[in-house]
């Protein structure tokens, strides 16, 4: 896609930075219905050649890659040496650090992005297969980081144990269908994303009528005023949300944590049953309601303790 600043609209990875990769591996294995994956340690500076904010660093990370039917999930536990992951963990805490795309010409793409005002935060070499990466400073405009990946050979992912017959995804699905970001200025964020991805700006939507959406936030009915839009990409949908002044999980996030990733979403069947199951496991319901079109419903679950992000359940009505 020649008019995409990233060179593509195919976001294919989301990455979580965590304090304890063993604990995160256990949780994400349960979420996706796979055996607990094993982590590996990146190479030393002679191999990884990391440069962070213009300076070489000895940083090393424990990594896990988990493929799903949509995007790949990466888990990173950074060491204490300077790096963008260490900085994120120290300033923001555990959570989604970046989304990634593949590129065929890293040098060319970085030049295009730099010219457009997106500086390079960190670069390095892969240590499990041949290739390189670069983190681009899209945070001011997009509220999260984007990583470019250039591969000279296919990615090498450590094997996991054979999946047992009785292991099922926690939610009944292992497909991440959406990542959502709350912002102060919907139009500015949308313009930035559409420019990066080379897509047309979608229509801006507003909250539906209260008698249709029937939103309940922390046990209380609310209008949940907002402006939002959906950007379609090949593997995952990006939702941008600008909260209004009425109580909502989006307003709470913006007021307490600022702009950034609010949730990831999974399509489920029997949403009410899944909500009850998750509540019984210690994940409280934050907000629920119906789509503004009335053709489905949603529930936000407080899964931050184990997954470092809110998980949204989506159920679409048939017909």
N, C-alpha and C positions, 0 to 999 in steps of 0.2 A: 504494500500500500504506500505508494510514493509520497503522498501528501501527509503521512503520519510522521511526526517528529521522531517517534520511536522506531519507525520503519515497518511497523506492524501494529495490528490491533489485538493480537493474540496474547493476552495475559495468561500465563500458564503455571504460575506458582505464587503461593502466598507463604510468608515466612513468619514464624513466631520466635521471638527471643525469650528465653526462659532462664531461671536460676538453676533449676534441677532437671536435666534432660532425662534422667531415669524416671522421675515422677511423670514428666510430660509424655514420655513414650508410653507409659502404662495407660495414661488417660486417653491419648489419641488412638492407641491401639483399640481400646474399648469403644471409642466413638465410631471408628471406621470398621470395626469388626474384623481386625487382623491381629495376629500374634504380636506381642510387644517387639518392636524393631530394635536392633542394636545400633549404637552410635559408633562413629569413628572420629579420630582426631585428625585435624588438618595438619599439613606438613609445617616444618619450621620455616623461617624467613628465607632460607636459601632456595626453598621450593615454592612457597606461596607468594613471595615478593610483594607483600602488602604495603601499599602506600595510603595513609589516612591523613586527610587534610594537608597533603603535600609532603608528608614526612614518612619515611620508612618506619615500620613497627614490627615488633616480634610477636604480635598477636596470633593466638591459635584458638580454634573453636572445636567443640564437640558438635557433630552434625548428625542429623537423621533426615532422610528423604522418604516420604510416603506417597506413592502414586494413588490417585483416585480417578474415577471416571471423568472428572472435569479437571480441576487444577491439581498440581502437586503441592503437598504440604511439606514445608521444611521446618525443622526445629533446630535452633542454635543455642548452645550454652557457651557464651564467650568467656575467655580467661580475663585476667585483670589488666592486660596490656591495652594500650590505646587502640580503639577501633570504633566504627560506627555502631556496632552491636553493643559494645561495652558502654558507650555513651548513651545509647537508647535505654539500656537497662538501668543505668544510674540516674537518668533524668526522668524517664517516663514510666519505668517499671516493666514488668512482663507484658507482652502483647504482640500485635502484628507490626513488624518492622518494615516490611516491604512487599511489593508485588513485583513479579519478574516477567521479562519477555526474552525470547531468543533473537539474536541478530547475526547476520552473516558477515558484517563488516563493522566491528566495534569502533575502530578509529574513525571511520566516516560518520557513524551515527553519533558518537560523542561530539564530534566537531559541529554537527547540525544542532544538537541539543545545547551545546555551549553557546553557539551563536544566538540561540533563542533565549538565552538567559538562565539555562539550567546548568549549574556548575557540577563538577565531578567531586564527589565526597571521598570515595575509596575505590581503589583498584587492586586486583590480585590475580593469581593463577590458581586454577583448580588443582587439587592434589589427589583426587581419586580417578581422574581421567584428564585428558589433555584439553585445555581451553582456558578461558579467562573471564573475568567479570568486572563490572563497574557499577557502583551505586551513584545515582544521579540525584541532585538536590531538588526534587520536585515537591518537597514538603511545604514550602511557603504557599504554593498555588494549589497543590493537590491534597495536602494534609496527610500524605504518606509518601514514603520513598519508593522509587522505581529502580530496579536492577536490570542491567543488560547482561546477557549470557552469550558468549561466543564459544562454540564447541568445535574442536578439531576432530573429535571422536565421540561416539555415544556416551552418555552419562553412565558411570558405573555405580550401581546402588547395591550395597551389601545385601545378600539374600536373607529372607526371613524364614522362620519355620513354616512348614506346610499348614495351611489353614484348616482348623478342625471343623467338622461338619456342623457342630453345635454353636460355633461362633457367629454371631449376627451383629450387624451394626447397631449401636445403641438406639438410634432413631428409626431403624428400619431402612435407612438409606445411607450410602457412603458418598453421595454426590453433593459437593458444595455448589449451590446454584447462584449465590449472590454474596457480594461483599458490599456493605453500606457504610457511608461516611457522612457525618454530620458537619455542617459548615455554617458560617455566618452569612456568606454571600453565595447563594446557589448559582446565579448566573456567571459569576467570575470563576467558580470552581468548574462548572460545566464547560465553559469556554476553554479552560486549561486542559481538561481531560479530552475533549473532542479534538483539540489541536494535537495533543500527544498521540492519540489513537487514529487520527485521520477519519473521523466519523462526523456525520451531521448532528447538530445539537437537537436532541429530542424535545418533545413538547413538555413544558412545565405544567405539573399537575398540582391540585390543592386537595386538602382534606375533604372527604365526602360529607354528606349530611349526617348529623349525629344519629338520626333514626335509622340510618343505613350502617354506619361504621360501628356504632355501639361500643366505643372504646372505654376500657376500664384500666386505669393506671394506678398501681399500688392500692387496689381495692376500691377506688373512687371513680365514678363516671367523669369523663372529660371530653372536651371537643377535640383535643389533640391537634390544634391548628398547626399547619406546616405547608411548605412548598417542597415539592420533590420531583425527581425525574429518574428515568431508567436508561442507562447506556448499555446497549447490547454489544457484547464481544463474543468471539467464537466459543469460548469455554465457560465464561462466567458473566453474570450481569453485575454492573456497578450501579448502585443506587446512591444518589446524593440527596440529602435531606437538610432543609433549612427550617428549623423549628419556629413556630409562632410563640405567642406569649402565654398560651394555656399550658397547664401541667402535662408532661409527657416524658417518656424515657429519653427522647431526643433532647428535649429542653434540659433535663437533668444532666445529661452527658455534656452538653455544651457549657452549662453553668459550672460544673464541677471539674471536668477534665479538659475542656476546650475542644477545638476542632480535631477530628480524626476518625479512625475506624470505630464504628459503633457496634456492628454485628456481622456475623456470617449466617447464611440461611440454608436450610435443608427443606425439601419437599417431603411431607409425611402424609400418611393415611391415618384416619382416626385421631386427629389432633388432640381432642380432649383427653383421650386415653394416654397419649404421650406426655401431655402436661402433667397428668396425675402421676405417671411413672417417674418423671423427673423430679417432681416435688417430693415424692417419697424417698428419692435418693439424696435429697438435701439441696436441690436446685430450685429456688423460689420463682414463682411467676411474677414478672415485673409489669407487663402490659399485654392486653389482648384486645382484639377487635376484629372487624370484618373489613375486607377490601372496600375501597371507596366505590367500586362497581357492584359490590354485593355478591360477587361470584367466588368468594373464598374467604378464609379467615386466617389470622396469624396469632402467634403468641411469642413474646420475648421471655426467655428464661435466663435467670442469673447463674450462668455457668462460669463466671469469671474465675472462681476459686481454682478450678482445674484446667480450664481451657483458655483463660486469659482474654476472653472476649465473650460478649453476649451471643447466645445462639438463638436464632429466630426459627420457629417452626411455621411452615406455610402449608395450608391445605386448600387445594383448588376444587371447587365443586364441579361435578360432572355435568355435561350438557351446556 
